[in-house]
């Protein structure tokens, strides 16, 4: 025990015989593993020396946020502040980590020793000075680290704020782009004696690549257009605007649908600098005869709903998308729409739409739904088809734009 005290700076200058006397009067305290010596906030006036075992210094002992500050082993001491601060309170808790033996020195015993050995007072001052230096160093390092963390948090907050501002700017630009795209589509569909038109569009993103239009071309001729760009989002919207403008410009010349498609393809392939392409169907409706002549460039063939509820997919041949090759094959067809019938044009987002289980809506489901819509207006047919599609989708993510257009013969 005397050797343990001799290794402690507080007692290292005392004579050997005095160390033996101190050892003889020290109190011995034994602790079992997990036993608490004292708790944070309790009064204390004893110095403890670890003679055997390990002691844990804790904050918030036995609490969910318990923090271990230190582990004291044989030859180390603690509680010296209790010797010089009457009425002082423990600033941490101490618990035995293993079975331990402690030697304790009370304030009364310490004051008696200092009266006989003044060197103890200077030794205590040295101990307190080192503690103060260590506390100052720890405080300085802690403040430095906290300043670094604060600066890092500030930098991250500043970067996050910049990202938020950029996100808001992009959202505003996307909103403007969506408004511009909607302005390209017709505000209202034309009124034509003996016929009515319907359409709806559901972009997969804020802006998309699908488009439709119904417009007057010449006396007794109404143009009907639907298209689908091979991409989504802003790139598709930009390409959609170009394709729509080119088709509308050529359609105004009064050429046949096939001629319009070939000229538009020539323009796109000449101007195009990317791998995008567009499928489209453009047709002319003669309101005198009910004849609908159309050209199909890689687009889905239309469906004809007859007045008796039967549904057929119109005959079709090969048709190539616009913008892929300079010379393309266009599928050109024509039919006279029967009275009471509805011709439905749609993009492949309709057939490809999937429910949460991954099952596509599919062509057969479109035809089955259509068979129950005979006699409805063109807009009612489009709205009902879209409602059925959304019910099938069941909240699953939408992978592609969906567009419908319809012609109903009264």
N, C-alpha and C positions, 0 to 999 in steps of 0.2 A: 504494500500500500504506500509505503514511504517513497518508493521509486516512482509511483504514479504521480504523487504530489510534486516530486522534484522536477518532473518533466513539464509542469505547468508554470508558465512565466510568472504568475502571481506569487508562487511560493519558491521559486528556484533559487532565490538569494538567501533563504533562511538556513540556519545551521542544521546539521543532520539530526542533532538531538532534539531540536525544537520541532522538526518535521515529525519525529517519532512521537513527541508529546501531542502534536496536533492530531495525528492519526489515532491516537488513543482516546481523544475526546470527540472525534467525529461520530456522527450518527450514521448507522448503516441501514439502508432501505432496500428491501428486496421486492422486485416486481415480477409478476408472471407476464408471459407474452400477451399483449392486448390490453394490459391493465394501464389505467390512466394515472400519471403522477400528479398533474394539475391541469386545469383548464384555463383557456384564454379568459382574461378578465378577473380571475381570482387574485386576492392579495397574496403577496409572497415576499419573504425576507430571508431566503436560504439560497446558498450557492451549492450546486450539485456537481460531483465529479463521477464520471462513469468508470467504475472499477471492473465491470464485466457486462457484456451484452451490447445491445443496440437500442437507442432511443430515437423515436421519430418526433420531429418538431412539426406541428400542424397548425393550419388555419382552418376554421370551420370544421373542427373535428366531429366525426360521426354524422355530418351533413352530406347531402347529395353532391355538393360542390366542394367537398373536402380537398384541401391543397397541402401537399407535403413540402415543407420548406427545406428540411435538412435531415440528415441521419447522423447521430452522434455515437461514437464508438469509444472503446477503452482508452482512457487517458485524456479525453476531452471533457470540458466543463461548460456549465451554463447557469444562468440565473444570477450572475454577478451583480446586475443592476439592483437586485433585491437587497444587497448588502449596504448600499449607499442611499437608497431612496425609501425612507420610511413611508409606509402606507401605499407603496407602489403596487401596481397590478400587472399580472402576467400578460405579455403582448401576444403570446401564442400558447397552444396546448402541447403537452409532452406525453407521449404514450410509449410503452415498452413494445419494441418490435420483436424482441426475443426475451427469454428469461434474463433478467438483469439485476446487477448489484450496484447500488449508488452510495456514495459518501456525501453527507450534507454538512454544511457549515452555516450556523445561524449568524444573524447580524450581531448579536451580543458577543458571540465567540470571536467574530472578526474584529469588533471594536477593541476587545481585550487584547487581541494579538497586535493591532496597530499601535496600541499604547506602549507595548513593550518592544515592538519592532517597527519603528517609523518607516523602514524600507518598504513595508507592505503598502503604505500610502502612495509612495511614488510608483510602486509596481502597479497598483490599482489605477493610478493616473495614466500610466503607459497603456494598460489594457483598454481603458476608456478612450484614450486618444486613437488607438488602432481601430477600435470599434467605430469611432466617429469618422475616421478616414475611410474605412470600408463602407460605412453607410453613405458618406458623401459620394464616393466613387460609384457605388451601386445606384444611388439616386441620379447621378449625372448620366450614367450609362442607360438607366431606365428612361430618363427624359429624352436622351438622344434617340433611343430606339422608338419611343412614342412619337417624337417629332418626325422620324423617318416614316413611321406608319401613317401619321397624320398627313404628311406630304404625299405619300402614295395614295391614300384615300382621296385626297384632294385632286390629284392627277387623274385617278380613275373616275371620280365624279365629273371632272371637267370633260374627260373623254366621253363619258356616258351622256353628258349634256349635249356635246357636239353631235353624237350619234342620234340623240333624240331630235335635235333641230334638223339634222339631215333627213331622218325618217319622216318628220312632219313635212319637210319640203317635198320629198318624193311622193308622199301621200297626196299633197295638194296637186302636184303635177299629174299624178295618176287620175285624180278626180277630174282635172281639166281635160286629160286625154279621154276619159270615159264620156265626158260631156260632148267633146268634139266628135267622138265616134258615134254617139247617139244622134248627133245632129246630121250625120251622113245618112242614117236610116230615115225612112219616111215618117213624118209626124202623124199622118193619118193616111189610111188606104183609100184609093179612089172609089167613087160610087159609079156603078155601071148598070144600066137597066138589064135585068135578066141574070145578073151575076153579082156575087159578093166575094170579098177577099178577106183573108185572115192571116195573121202572122204573130209569132212571139220568138223571143231570143233570150237565152240564159247563159251568159258567159261563165266559164270556169274560173276566171279571175276578174279583177275589176275592169279590165279591157280584154278583148278577145279578137279572134280572126274570122268569125262567122259574119255573114251579112245577107241581107235580102232587100228586095225593092219591088214595087209595083208602080208602073208609070205609063203615061200615055206616049205612044210613039207616033201615031198618025191617026187619021180618021178611021174609026172602027177597029183600031189595033192597040192592044194594051200589052206592054212588056212586063214579064214576070221573071224575077231573077233570084237565085239563091247561090251562095258560095261558101267555101270552107278553106281557109288558109292552113297550111301544114304545120303550124306552130301555135303557141298560146302566148298570152301576155302582150307586152308593148311591141315586140318585134312583129307579131302576127297582126296587131292593130295597124301598124304602119303599112305593112304589105297589103292588108285588107283595103285600106283607104286608096292605095294606088290601083289595085285591081278593080275596085268598084268604080273609080273615076274613069278608068280606061274603057270598061264595058259600057258605062253610061254614055261616054263620048261617042263610041262607035255605034251604039244602038240608036242614037239620035239621027244617024244618017239614013235609017230605014232599011238597012241591009238585012238579009236573012240571018237567023240565029247562028248558023254554021259559019257564015262569012265574018260575023262579029267575033266569034270565038277565035278564028284563025288570025285575024288582025290583032286582037288583044294578045294572043300568044306571041306574035312577032314583036310587039312592043315590049312585053315583059322580058323575053329572052334577050332582047337588045339592051335593055336597061338594067336587068337583074345582075347583082354582084354577089348573091348569096345562094344557098341551096334551097331556099324556100320555093314552094309552088302552091297552086290553088286549084281545087276542084270547083266546078261551077256548072249550073244548069240555067240556060237562058231560053225563054220561049216567048212567042207572040200569040196572043189570044184575039181571034176575030169575033167581035160581039154579034156580027150578023149571022154567022154560020155555027158558032161554037167550036170552030176548029182551033186546035192548039198545036202549033208546030214548034219544036224545040230542038236545041243542040245540047248535048251532054258531054262535058269535058272531065271525065273521071269521076263524076259525081254519082251519088246514090240514085238509081232509077225511081221515078215517082210511083205512088200507089193510087189506084183509082177505087173509090168507094161508090158503088152503085146504089140506086134508090132502094133496092131490095136487101141491102146490107152485105152483099157479096163484095169481097175485096180482092183485087188482082194487082200484081206488080207488072208494070208495063213492059212489053218486050224491049230488049236492049241488046246492043252489040258492044264491042270494045270501044272505049273512049279514054283518051289520055289527058292528064292534068295539064293546066296551063303553066308555063314557065320552066318545064323540064327539058324539052327539046325544041329546036327551031321548027321542025316539021312534025306535026302531030296528026293523029287520027281522031276525028270528032264523030260521036254517035248522033246522027240526025234522024229525028222521028216526027211523027205527027198523028193526031187522032181528033175525032170530033167528040166533044164531051157530051155524054147523054144527059137528058133532062133529069134533074134531081140528084145528079152525081156530084162528088167532091174529089178534086185532084189534090193530093197531099205531097208536098216536097219537103225533104228533111235532110239534115246533115248527119254524119255518122256518129256524132256525139249522142244521138238518140238511141241507136242500136247498141253502142258500146257502154252506156251508163250501167254501173254495177251496184248491186245492193251490198250490205255489210258482209255477206257470205261470199262475195265475189262473182255472183251470177249476173251476166249481162242481161239488159232489157230485151234485146234481140228483135229481129224482124217479125217473127211470128207473134210476139206479144203486141207489137204495134198493129198488125193486121187484126188480131183478135179484139183489141180495144176499138179499132176503127169500125168493125162490123156492127157495133152497137150504137154508132153515132149517125146513122142515116137520117136525113131530114133536118139535121142541125145546120146552122150557118157555118161559114168557113171559120170565123173567129171562135165560135163555140167548139168546133172540132179541134182547133189548135190548143185552146185552153184546156179542154178535157184530156187531150193526149199528154200535155205537160204535167197536169195534176197527177195523172196515172204514173208517169215517169218518176215524179218526185216521191210518190208513195212507195214505189219499188225501190228507189234509192235509199230510203229509210235513214237519212242523215249521213250516209257514207260520203267520202270526199268525191268531188266531181272532177274527173280527169280531162274532160273535153267540153268545148262549147256545144250548146244544143240550140238549134234553130229550126223552126217550122214555118211553112207558108202554104196556103191552101186557096183553091178556087172552087166555089160552089155555084152550080148552075141551078137557077130557081125552077 
